[in-house]
Amino acid sequence: MSEDSTPIPSSAEANTPLPPADIGDSEGPRGESVPPVIDPTPFPAEHPFFFHGNTREYFRIWIVNTLLTLLSFGLYSAWAKVRKRRYLRGSIELMQHRFEYLADPRRILVGNILVALMFLAYMVVGKVYPVVRFGALVVGLVLLPWVIVRSLAFNAHNTSYRGMRFHSRQTYGAAGLTFIGQFIFIIATLGLYYPAWVRNQKEFFISGHQLGDAFFRFESKSGPFYSAYLVSALIVFVVAIAGGSFIAWSTFNNGGHPPTTQQLIPFFILYGTGLFFSKQYVYARLFNHIWNHTQLDEHRFKATLSIKDWLKLQTVNLGAIIGTGGLLYPWAVMRSTRYTLDHLHFVAAGPIDKISRLGRRDGSALGETAAEFVGLDIGL
Amino acid sequence: MNTVFTGTLFDGETLTAHPIRFTIEGGRLISQSEGHELDVALADVRPSSRLAALPRYLHFSDGRIIETEESADLDALLTGGERAHFTALVHWLEAQEIVAAAGTLLLVAMIGAVVWWGLPVLARRAAMAVPDAIEKQAGQTALLTLNRVLGQSRLEYRDQYRVREQLTKLLDAGGLNVRPDLVFCSMGREFPNAFALPGGTIVISDELVALATDDGELAAVLAHEIGHWQKRHGLQSVLRNSTALLVVSGISGDLSTLTSFAGTIPFMLLQRGYSREFEEEADAYAVDLLQKASIDLKHFESILTKLQNVRPKTGQDFTYLSTHPSTAGRIQALRAAQSTARPGTKSAPDNSEKH
């Protein structure tokens, strides 16, 4: 599945792997001290996102749900996922109101079981008729657009703000073109098309979303994506050169013998750090670019993430997660999310009250029909 | 008991927020707020379940929603939705510091148990399930790496013949119909050593052959290595290490590190050798095989003693004995095996000769 950890602004939750803020001084919701905003505010009005997440609170939720998942041999995982996500989305406040995550865990369980059954079928059939494994690749390719579109729709449909659900209305054709057609093109261009592909993915995700009758739009050229990936490639290149020289140097010191694993440890650290920084660099840079080029009808967003601070934050997160064998993961999520939301603003071009239920204006019953019978929810 | 709640009403039609005050009495939710009068049976209200201190949402069947911060007070009045008892329990658990503390300990203990007991079992099963061809390939890769460090063998032909002869003898006795490849090499620095690689390659150093002046000793060394090969210890070590890596990668979410590590596995094997547990298993296998081949276990004992004596004083690379069980312990285990052996085995003629 083609996915990376670059932001998908479609969901309000910052679902970053290693997100921002401190454990000690992070308590105290800042939203409460803000005086109620009374119209008339001059437009465009800049509204911050507040994050009410509390590390201790989230840690308790995380540990209880993780354990229940383990003790139920995974059956509870759908419920755990919903609770954690409800907490994350429900902790985000914009213009005095929170986001709500509404997914029914039973639907996610159905989706999980479906995926498990397909995998099982693949294993069993593949064992009896090994040729089928190649056939499975074809089936997987056919299913991919369906999985992507359904996941987006499920996720959007189950996120609401002020009692209004989000929608994702992408088509299977567009998904197939973006994730299969363009992927083939990347191979044909020896990877040169990759940054443009990332851009097109973002457009696919964002521009398919709506809140009521308001449309999300992502408009950007590919240039900024190319320059972000160019820097990231340079980082990897420099690391590769340094790593190669290190191996050559230690081989020379060993009198022609290749270095031993212990001697290679600095190399692994260097290599891992390089990859990590290049990945986080791209994330931070594209985060700003993507949000700054995203619109909800005439309303805009403003992202001011500092690349330097983001790299510092993620370095500490990574160290904490590795150092505690993953126990500080919830802390890292809280920090990242808080930092991200502290640097994101919604710029209202006019009163947002005008946003209505889809189909309300023309009197049709369109809108809340987004079918969700299978809770597919892959981490796009 | 007529608590007045404050909240916000959304009509589901627009994003407009309407401040609202409401009460819950007699099983009905009632609001007198101007323009938003409500009188709904609680049974028709679907409340969101409690989660930390998040606002609660009261979903009405007509699509309207009330958002309210007064979650705790509301709880006493709501009859609760479906599966209310279970979510209430989860919420209670999530609110307890002591549960979080105990849960953390439990999680650490569970992960520890999986790593210490679960992974080796999984690694063994997986190693045994690996097809022979792939096992062979893994062995070839390991051998390629080894070859870069190993010196050219200067072993005389008759010594090579001695080794082959003992190998054949053991294979016949054990009823093994696959013959391992023998690779002779020099380790330099007077290092007696032998390795078993996946797929049935036994690497034996000139120094070790020289040390094993007695054919029985040579057979003991070979039997031990056959044990490693037959029990697929090479693959098991690789799998154990990569599983540990897999756990780390799973937590950090970065699988690319895994591939970077996979290439260094031969080095790991070379440096640390097999784990103590594998050595004991190989010893037990060797004892069994030697008895089948009617070779006295005293040869095993003597080669162990010899190895112990030439063992470098300082810990260096390629230390054959570094991860092995203590020689004293191994010899003790051997004696125990000897005493339980059938008398016939014990008195069997020792047909090994000294060269």
Interface residues (C-beta under 8 A of the other chain):
Chain A: S5 P17 N54 R56 E57 Y58 F59 R60 I61 I63 V64 N65 T66 L67 L68 L70 W79 R83 R86 Y87 G90 S91 Q96 H97 R98 E100 L102 Y161 R162 G163 M164 G212 H257 P258 T260 T261 Q262 L264 F268 Y271 G272 L275 F276 L318 I321 I322 G325 G326 L327 Y329 I352 D353 K354 I355 S356 R357 R360 E368
Chain B: T8 F10 D11 G12 E13 T14 L15 T16 A17 S48 L51 A52 A53 L54 P55 Y57 G63 R64 I65 E67 V90 L93 E94 A95 Q96 E97 V99 A100 G103 T104 L106 L107 V108 M110 I111 T145 R148 V149 V248 I251 S252 G253 D254 S256 T257 S260 F261 T264 F267 M268 Q271 D317
